[in-house]
Amino acid sequence: MNVPYTKSFVTVIVPCFNTAQYRVATLTSVQAQTFRDFEVIMVDDGSTDDTLPD
């Protein structure tokens, strides 16, 4: 049985709670990886700082 080749894809899920000071460093780190086919989902759990700005 021949299985068609499918390209890998990565989803990076980042749980966040009052982590605004780390947001840029986190996204920069993900972008610096050699694997390029990814998406980033940041999930804010009720932060009171500017973790995920409007």
Stockholm file with secondary structure:
# STOCKHOLM 1.0

chainA/1-54         MNVPYTKSFVTVIVPCFNTAQYRVATLTSVQAQTFRDFEVIMVDDGSTDDTLPD
#=GR chainA/1-54 SS CCCCCCCCCEEEEEEESSCGGGHHHHHHHHHTSSCCCEEEEEEECSCSSSSSCC
#=GC SS_cons        CCCCCCCCCEEEEEEESSCGGGHHHHHHHHHTSSCCCEEEEEEECSCSSSSSCC
//
